Structures are given as structure tokens and as C-alpha cells.
Amino acid sequence: MTTSRLGRLLGYDGIIATLLLGAFRYFLVSLSFVACLVPLLAFQALVGWQATHLALWAAAAAALTVVPGLHGLMRAAAALLDSEPHVARVFWSGLADAVRHRWGSALVLSAAVLVLGYDVALLGADAGVLLGAVAVAAVAAAIVVSSTFLSDSPLRGAAYALAATRIVLQRPHLPLVWLLLAVLATLATSLPVIGAVAWLSAPALAAVCATICNRTLGFAGARERVGA
């Protein structure tokens, strides 16, 4: 009896091994997403916010990898929920598909970063301008994130962007959930002691939570109607 319990606990297919393997898969997905943010993190560390043409254009260029990374992250999150193997391969496959077929979304986000940067640089960083920039950034982020859930849609170009916008308008609670989860994940990475470690799990956890919310709140049905 004791031997069988130890086998279930410590065996290759036991509880501990299963938990460690699951944690490692989350780690791989999060690490892959953080790798996509390296240009943005490098810009923040080396340049930072400056009201110069070079800094604003560099920020826009650094943001080009965010949307493909989000596509890969959401595909990998669905794979994690469905207990599929090779989640890292799923992530990079989703990223490659986004680069080939959804590059317009990356350009839109980069253009939004550039426009908002020039607005703040030219109009000043007063409360009204910052509030407007944050509102526009939130709407743009919601549309970009909603587009990542349409990665299997046959739509292209403007129709694809309109479908993502339609989802945001039809189900405004979903973008609020996505933004809340993203803020919580970002805050977790800024904690004093465990913040650095949170980078290794927060992206995958937030994406899995967002996918659970989508399936619970009927996003799959909305996606199928849009694709049809």
C-alpha cells in the first residue's frame, strides 16, 4: 500500500512529475512571450521616453513584435488548457502565422504608439492629454487583443480589423477582463521580491485566464459567427 502511494506520488507519471511538467510548460510559454518583448524592454532600458523623433520612431519599431507575440501567446494558452503537448512549438507557430498573415495588426499597433507619442510630445504631458492618450491606447489594445483570438479566421485586411472591433463593441465586458488581467500580470512583475520570477509565469497565466473567460462568457460563439 505504501509503495503504491509513493509510486503515484514520485513516479514518472505521478502527481509531482505532472505538476512539475505543467509548471515547465507554463514557463516555456511565458519565456517565449518575454523573448518577443526583448526589443521593447531593450528600448525602455537603453532609451526610455524622450520627446525626440528618434526615440518616438524607435519606440514604434520596438512595438512591432508585440502583436505576433500575443497571437502566439493566446494559441499556446488554448493548448495549455487543452493539455496539448509541445506548447512552445504552438507558440512559435502562432507567431509565424501572425507575421505572415496578420502583419497589418502589428503595423496598426506600432502606428498607434507613434501617434500617441507625438501627441504627448507636442501637446505636453498635462492631465487631459495623458487621459486621452490612455483612453485611445486602451481601445487600441482591446482591439489588438481581440484580434489575437481571431487567428483562425479566414478574414483579411480591413474585414479582419472590423471583425475585431465588432467583438469589442458586442461584448465590452471581455476587453475589460483582458485589460484587467494584463494590468494584474504587469503589476505582479513589479513586486519587490518575486517580480523577476513573475515574468516566468505571469504571461502564460494571464493568457490562460483570458481564454477561460472567453470560453465561459461565450466568446467562442461570437468568433464562429464572425468567421462565418
Residue frames as qw, qx, qy, qz and C-alpha x, y, z in Angstrom:
[[0.000, 0.886, 0.463, 0.000, 0.00, 0.00, 0.00],
 [0.292, -0.823, 0.101, 0.476, 2.77, 2.43, 0.99],
 [0.445, -0.177, 0.593, 0.647, 4.79, 1.51, -2.08],
 [0.273, 0.576, 0.660, 0.398, 1.87, 2.14, -4.41],
 [0.086, -0.948, -0.267, 0.152, 1.17, 5.52, -2.82],
 [0.371, -0.651, 0.329, 0.574, 4.82, 6.52, -3.18],
 [0.434, 0.133, 0.684, 0.571, 4.71, 5.37, -6.79],
 [0.160, 0.802, 0.535, 0.213, 1.68, 7.55, -7.51],
 [0.222, -0.939, -0.061, 0.255, 3.41, 10.46, -5.80],
 [0.296, -0.723, 0.461, 0.420, 7.00, 10.12, -7.00],
 [0.710, 0.185, 0.612, 0.294, 6.72, 8.09, -10.19],
 [0.257, -0.041, 0.449, 0.855, 7.45, 9.39, -13.66],
 [0.202, -0.446, -0.556, -0.671, 3.72, 9.81, -14.22],
 [0.348, -0.486, -0.680, 0.425, 2.98, 10.71, -10.61],
 [0.068, -0.923, -0.375, 0.056, 1.47, 13.85, -9.13],
 [0.363, -0.745, 0.169, 0.533, 4.75, 15.67, -8.53],
 [0.419, -0.065, 0.609, 0.671, 6.09, 14.90, -12.00],
 [0.195, 0.671, 0.635, 0.328, 2.82, 16.04, -13.58],
 [0.166, -0.939, -0.207, 0.219, 2.85, 19.31, -11.63],
 [0.413, -0.569, 0.354, 0.616, 6.49, 19.97, -12.49],
 [0.384, 0.204, 0.676, 0.595, 5.87, 19.24, -16.16],
 [0.080, 0.834, 0.524, 0.152, 2.85, 21.56, -16.17],
 [0.275, -0.879, 0.003, 0.390, 4.84, 24.34, -14.49],
 [0.458, -0.296, 0.516, 0.660, 7.63, 23.87, -17.02],
 [0.312, 0.505, 0.658, 0.464, 5.20, 24.19, -19.92],
 [0.071, -0.950, -0.300, 0.056, 3.85, 27.46, -18.47],
 [0.433, -0.681, 0.250, 0.534, 7.45, 28.60, -18.05],
 [0.473, 0.058, 0.609, 0.634, 8.25, 27.85, -21.70],
 [0.180, 0.753, 0.547, 0.319, 5.24, 29.79, -22.95],
 [0.233, -0.944, -0.120, 0.201, 5.96, 32.79, -20.73],
 [0.503, -0.490, 0.385, 0.599, 9.64, 32.78, -21.65],
 [0.429, 0.336, 0.616, 0.569, 8.73, 32.67, -25.35],
 [0.049, 0.896, 0.403, 0.180, 6.46, 35.68, -24.95],
 [0.383, -0.841, 0.088, 0.371, 9.05, 37.62, -22.96],
 [0.563, -0.126, 0.498, 0.647, 11.51, 36.89, -25.77],
 [0.284, 0.653, 0.527, 0.464, 9.12, 38.69, -28.13],
 [0.189, -0.962, -0.194, -0.023, 9.22, 41.72, -25.82],
 [0.713, -0.277, 0.062, 0.641, 13.02, 41.97, -25.85],
 [0.333, 0.431, 0.233, 0.806, 13.05, 44.89, -28.37],
 [0.294, -0.804, -0.251, -0.452, 10.54, 46.81, -26.23],
 [0.728, -0.645, -0.095, 0.210, 12.39, 46.06, -22.98],
 [0.671, -0.017, 0.111, 0.733, 15.71, 47.00, -24.58],
 [0.124, 0.639, 0.235, 0.722, 14.26, 50.30, -25.78],
 [0.496, -0.816, -0.195, -0.223, 12.93, 51.06, -22.31],
 [0.781, -0.487, -0.002, 0.390, 16.27, 50.25, -20.69],
 [0.608, 0.010, 0.223, 0.762, 18.53, 51.99, -23.22],
 [0.102, 0.390, 0.299, 0.865, 16.45, 54.92, -24.48],
 [0.064, -0.489, -0.664, 0.562, 13.25, 55.37, -22.50],
 [0.204, 0.850, 0.485, 0.034, 10.71, 58.11, -23.05],
 [0.306, -0.361, 0.142, 0.870, 12.17, 61.11, -24.87],
 [0.412, 0.783, 0.320, -0.337, 10.40, 63.81, -26.88],
 [0.043, -0.573, 0.574, 0.583, 12.62, 63.29, -29.91],
 [0.741, 0.387, -0.277, -0.474, 11.91, 61.93, -33.38],
 [0.404, 0.375, -0.834, 0.029, 14.49, 59.15, -33.00],
 [0.170, -0.075, 0.844, -0.502, 13.09, 57.95, -29.67],
 [0.641, 0.256, 0.289, -0.663, 9.47, 58.03, -30.88],
 [0.725, 0.416, -0.422, -0.351, 10.22, 56.09, -34.05],
 [0.242, 0.325, -0.892, 0.198, 12.40, 53.64, -32.12],
 [0.406, 0.020, 0.693, -0.595, 9.51, 53.00, -29.71],
 [0.750, 0.354, 0.008, -0.559, 7.16, 52.35, -32.63],
 [0.585, 0.439, -0.670, -0.129, 9.65, 49.93, -34.18],
 [0.003, -0.251, 0.887, -0.388, 10.15, 48.14, -30.86],
 [0.575, 0.112, 0.498, -0.639, 6.39, 47.58, -30.58],
 [0.594, 0.329, -0.507, -0.531, 6.23, 45.63, -33.85],
 [0.348, 0.139, -0.926, 0.046, 6.84, 42.30, -32.11],
 [0.332, -0.044, 0.618, -0.711, 4.04, 42.70, -29.55],
 [0.746, 0.198, 0.008, -0.636, 1.09, 41.64, -31.74],
 [0.707, 0.265, -0.642, -0.134, 2.75, 38.48, -33.16],
 [0.145, 0.206, -0.835, 0.490, 3.76, 37.60, -29.62],
 [0.509, 0.027, 0.428, -0.746, 0.16, 38.00, -28.45],
 [0.792, 0.227, -0.327, -0.462, -1.08, 35.74, -31.24],
 [0.559, 0.247, -0.778, 0.146, 1.40, 33.05, -30.24],
 [0.094, -0.169, 0.709, -0.678, 0.60, 33.51, -26.55],
 [0.661, 0.055, 0.232, -0.711, -3.14, 33.03, -27.00],
 [0.802, 0.234, -0.483, -0.261, -2.68, 29.96, -29.18],
 [0.399, 0.242, -0.803, 0.371, -0.33, 28.48, -26.59],
 [0.340, -0.134, 0.539, -0.759, -2.80, 29.33, -23.80],
 [0.826, 0.100, -0.078, -0.549, -5.52, 27.34, -25.58],
 [0.713, 0.275, -0.644, 0.039, -3.04, 24.48, -25.99],
 [0.068, 0.260, -0.750, 0.604, -2.23, 24.62, -22.26],
 [0.594, -0.042, 0.341, -0.727, -5.92, 24.44, -21.36],
 [0.888, 0.213, -0.173, -0.369, -6.47, 21.51, -23.73],
 [0.723, -0.454, 0.516, 0.074, -3.37, 19.71, -22.35],
 [0.808, 0.583, -0.066, 0.053, -1.74, 19.60, -25.76],
 [0.777, -0.329, 0.159, 0.513, 1.95, 18.71, -25.95],
 [0.528, 0.152, 0.274, 0.789, 4.66, 20.90, -27.43],
 [0.000, 0.901, 0.388, -0.196, 3.15, 24.23, -26.33],
 [0.269, -0.640, 0.275, 0.666, 6.36, 26.08, -27.20],
 [0.268, 0.075, 0.734, 0.619, 6.03, 24.84, -30.78],
 [0.083, 0.742, 0.658, 0.094, 2.40, 26.00, -30.79],
 [0.170, -0.840, -0.108, 0.504, 3.53, 29.46, -29.62],
 [0.219, -0.475, 0.476, 0.707, 6.16, 29.93, -32.30],
 [0.230, 0.325, 0.805, 0.439, 3.86, 28.50, -34.96],
 [0.026, 0.849, 0.518, -0.106, 1.21, 31.06, -33.98],
 [0.206, -0.758, 0.131, 0.605, 3.80, 33.83, -34.05],
 [0.279, -0.149, 0.676, 0.666, 4.97, 32.79, -37.52],
 [0.167, 0.581, 0.754, 0.255, 1.39, 32.71, -38.79],
 [0.069, -0.892, -0.297, 0.332, 0.80, 36.20, -37.39],
 [0.255, -0.567, 0.370, 0.691, 3.94, 37.51, -39.09],
 [0.226, 0.082, 0.775, 0.585, 2.86, 36.04, -42.43],
 [0.050, -0.543, -0.740, -0.395, -0.86, 36.79, -42.36],
 [0.294, -0.854, -0.427, 0.050, -1.56, 39.34, -39.59],
 [0.534, -0.026, -0.070, 0.842, 1.30, 41.80, -40.05],
 [0.052, -0.619, -0.280, -0.732, -1.24, 44.59, -40.53],
 [0.602, -0.735, -0.304, -0.067, -2.23, 44.34, -36.86],
 [0.699, -0.321, -0.082, 0.634, 1.40, 44.84, -35.84],
 [0.300, 0.297, 0.198, 0.885, 1.65, 47.91, -38.05],
 [0.303, -0.736, -0.359, -0.487, -1.56, 49.35, -36.61],
 [0.680, -0.663, -0.220, 0.220, -0.29, 48.99, -33.04],
 [0.607, -0.115, 0.057, 0.784, 3.08, 50.48, -33.99],
 [0.098, 0.510, 0.295, 0.802, 1.35, 53.42, -35.71],
 [0.478, -0.777, -0.342, -0.225, -0.82, 53.96, -32.62],
 [0.699, -0.480, -0.122, 0.515, 2.30, 54.07, -30.42],
 [0.438, 0.138, 0.185, 0.869, 3.88, 56.59, -32.77],
 [0.116, -0.654, -0.360, -0.655, 0.80, 58.84, -32.95],
 [0.594, -0.750, -0.290, -0.011, 0.25, 58.79, -29.19],
 [0.681, -0.289, -0.046, 0.671, 3.92, 59.55, -28.61],
 [0.258, 0.307, 0.224, 0.888, 3.79, 62.58, -30.90],
 [0.329, -0.750, -0.397, -0.413, 0.58, 63.75, -29.23],
 [0.662, -0.671, -0.199, 0.268, 2.20, 63.72, -25.82],
 [0.605, -0.112, 0.096, 0.783, 5.43, 65.27, -27.14],
 [0.153, 0.402, 0.315, 0.846, 3.68, 68.11, -29.00],
 [0.383, -0.684, -0.336, -0.522, 0.76, 68.86, -26.69],
 [0.131, -0.534, 0.562, -0.618, 2.54, 68.32, -23.41],
 [0.422, -0.098, -0.891, 0.133, 2.06, 65.81, -20.64],
 [0.344, -0.203, 0.328, -0.856, -0.82, 67.51, -18.86],
 [0.425, 0.062, 0.815, -0.388, -3.67, 65.52, -17.33],
 [0.674, 0.494, 0.175, -0.520, -6.08, 65.92, -20.25],
 [0.508, 0.590, -0.569, -0.265, -3.61, 64.80, -22.89],
 [0.010, -0.304, 0.939, -0.160, -2.45, 61.85, -20.81],
 [0.543, 0.188, 0.660, -0.484, -6.02, 60.79, -20.09],
 [0.695, 0.558, -0.065, -0.448, -6.91, 60.94, -23.78],
 [0.347, 0.544, -0.756, -0.111, -3.77, 59.00, -24.70],
 [0.234, -0.143, 0.913, -0.301, -4.55, 56.33, -22.12],
 [0.658, 0.350, 0.424, -0.514, -8.14, 56.03, -23.39],
 [0.644, 0.601, -0.333, -0.336, -7.03, 55.69, -27.01],
 [0.156, 0.464, -0.870, 0.058, -4.33, 53.21, -26.00],
 [0.452, -0.003, 0.790, -0.413, -6.87, 51.14, -24.06],
 [0.741, 0.472, 0.176, -0.444, -9.25, 50.97, -27.04],
 [0.515, 0.626, -0.556, -0.185, -6.41, 50.12, -29.43],
 [0.077, -0.356, 0.909, -0.203, -5.12, 47.44, -27.04],
 [0.627, 0.156, 0.612, -0.455, -8.59, 45.92, -26.70],
 [0.744, 0.560, -0.077, -0.356, -8.99, 45.71, -30.48],
 [0.336, 0.594, -0.730, -0.027, -5.50, 44.26, -30.93],
 [0.275, -0.212, 0.884, -0.313, -6.05, 41.66, -28.20],
 [0.727, 0.308, 0.411, -0.455, -9.45, 40.72, -29.61],
 [0.638, 0.608, -0.370, -0.294, -7.82, 40.19, -33.00],
 [0.016, 0.464, -0.882, 0.073, -5.48, 37.61, -31.47],
 [0.531, 0.080, 0.770, -0.345, -8.50, 35.40, -30.77],
 [0.722, 0.578, 0.127, -0.357, -9.42, 35.51, -34.47],
 [0.171, -0.592, 0.698, 0.365, -6.17, 33.90, -35.58],
 [0.383, 0.096, 0.896, 0.202, -8.05, 31.06, -37.32],
 [0.442, 0.696, 0.357, -0.439, -10.46, 33.38, -39.12],
 [0.633, 0.319, 0.485, 0.512, -10.27, 33.48, -42.93],
 [0.131, 0.969, 0.208, -0.023, -10.85, 37.25, -42.91],
 [0.655, 0.058, 0.070, 0.750, -8.08, 39.53, -44.15],
 [0.223, 0.339, 0.123, 0.906, -7.20, 43.21, -44.06],
 [0.258, -0.249, 0.126, -0.925, -9.90, 45.71, -43.16],
 [0.748, -0.281, -0.410, -0.440, -12.51, 42.95, -42.71],
 [0.692, -0.116, -0.603, 0.380, -10.31, 41.36, -40.08],
 [0.155, 0.088, -0.366, 0.913, -9.91, 44.66, -38.20],
 [0.485, -0.256, -0.137, -0.825, -13.67, 45.32, -38.42],
 [0.773, -0.248, -0.569, -0.133, -14.39, 41.85, -37.03],
 [0.510, -0.085, -0.564, 0.644, -12.12, 42.51, -34.06],
 [0.105, -0.137, 0.164, -0.971, -13.79, 45.89, -33.47],
 [0.629, -0.277, -0.402, -0.606, -17.21, 44.27, -33.70],
 [0.689, -0.230, -0.654, 0.211, -16.28, 41.82, -30.95],
 [0.262, -0.024, -0.426, 0.866, -15.21, 44.67, -28.70],
 [0.330, -0.153, -0.055, -0.930, -18.49, 46.51, -29.31],
 [0.703, -0.239, -0.525, -0.416, -20.70, 43.45, -28.89],
 [0.813, -0.422, -0.368, 0.163, -19.05, 42.21, -25.71],
 [0.111, 0.822, -0.277, 0.485, -17.43, 45.19, -23.94],
 [0.725, -0.618, 0.253, -0.168, -17.02, 43.18, -20.75],
 [0.956, 0.079, 0.058, 0.277, -14.49, 40.89, -22.46],
 [0.482, 0.623, -0.182, 0.588, -11.97, 43.65, -23.32],
 [0.368, -0.768, 0.252, -0.461, -12.30, 44.93, -19.76],
 [0.927, -0.332, 0.174, -0.001, -11.44, 41.46, -18.47],
 [0.832, 0.341, -0.036, 0.436, -8.45, 41.21, -20.83],
 [0.183, 0.749, -0.218, 0.598, -7.13, 44.61, -19.80],
 [0.623, -0.672, 0.227, -0.329, -7.64, 43.82, -16.12],
 [0.970, -0.132, 0.115, 0.170, -5.73, 40.56, -16.44],
 [0.649, 0.524, -0.094, 0.543, -2.93, 42.32, -18.35],
 [0.130, -0.797, 0.239, -0.540, -2.68, 45.00, -15.64],
 [0.816, -0.515, 0.206, -0.160, -2.61, 42.37, -12.90],
 [0.933, 0.125, 0.034, 0.335, 0.13, 40.46, -14.71],
 [0.398, 0.675, -0.158, 0.601, 2.16, 43.65, -15.17],
 [0.416, -0.756, 0.240, -0.444, 1.73, 44.57, -11.51],
 [0.951, -0.291, 0.095, 0.032, 2.85, 41.08, -10.50],
 [0.799, 0.327, -0.071, 0.499, 6.12, 41.57, -12.37],
 [0.133, 0.716, -0.199, 0.656, 6.81, 44.78, -10.42],
 [0.757, -0.638, -0.095, -0.105, 6.60, 43.24, -6.95],
 [0.149, -0.863, 0.478, -0.065, 9.80, 43.76, -4.90],
 [0.475, -0.434, 0.766, 0.005, 10.90, 40.17, -4.26],
 [0.608, 0.175, 0.771, 0.074, 9.02, 37.90, -6.65],
 [0.436, 0.751, 0.021, -0.496, 8.62, 40.35, -9.53],
 [0.148, 0.575, -0.712, -0.374, 11.50, 38.94, -11.55],
 [0.229, 0.004, 0.974, 0.002, 10.20, 35.40, -11.10],
 [0.486, 0.533, 0.500, -0.479, 6.68, 36.52, -12.10],
 [0.345, 0.607, -0.428, -0.574, 7.98, 37.25, -15.59],
 [0.048, 0.249, -0.948, -0.190, 8.44, 33.49, -15.94],
 [0.066, 0.323, 0.941, -0.080, 4.79, 32.63, -15.31],
 [0.215, 0.510, 0.357, -0.752, 2.56, 35.75, -15.41],
 [0.330, 0.328, -0.439, -0.769, 2.12, 35.99, -19.23],
 [0.305, -0.050, -0.913, -0.265, 1.00, 32.37, -19.61],
 [0.047, -0.374, -0.806, 0.457, -1.23, 32.52, -16.53],
 [0.245, 0.460, 0.142, -0.841, -2.90, 35.74, -17.70],
 [0.365, 0.232, -0.617, -0.658, -3.45, 34.30, -21.19],
 [0.229, -0.176, -0.957, -0.013, -4.94, 31.09, -19.79],
 [0.066, 0.449, 0.612, -0.648, -7.25, 33.11, -17.52],
 [0.312, 0.404, -0.166, -0.844, -8.33, 35.23, -20.51],
 [0.339, 0.080, -0.823, -0.449, -9.02, 32.09, -22.55],
 [0.105, -0.313, -0.900, 0.286, -11.10, 30.63, -19.70],
 [0.188, 0.481, 0.324, -0.793, -13.10, 33.88, -19.51],
 [0.328, 0.296, -0.483, -0.756, -13.67, 33.82, -23.27],
 [0.307, -0.087, -0.920, -0.226, -14.96, 30.27, -23.23],
 [0.067, -0.388, -0.780, 0.486, -17.11, 30.93, -20.17],
 [0.177, 0.553, 0.236, -0.779, -18.62, 34.19, -21.45],
 [0.656, 0.572, 0.482, -0.103, -19.47, 32.91, -24.92],
 [0.045, 0.739, -0.389, -0.549, -16.63, 34.37, -26.97],
 [0.339, -0.098, 0.865, 0.356, -16.27, 31.15, -28.98],
 [0.381, 0.621, 0.685, -0.025, -19.78, 31.58, -30.36],
 [0.159, 0.906, 0.011, -0.392, -19.07, 35.19, -31.31],
 [0.189, -0.551, 0.654, 0.483, -15.88, 34.13, -33.07],
 [0.400, 0.188, 0.863, 0.246, -17.68, 31.45, -35.06],
 [0.327, 0.806, 0.468, -0.157, -20.35, 33.94, -36.20],
 [0.027, 0.855, -0.260, -0.449, -17.70, 36.46, -37.22],
 [0.291, -0.325, 0.798, 0.416, -15.76, 33.79, -39.12],
 [0.428, 0.441, 0.783, 0.093, -18.91, 32.72, -40.90]]
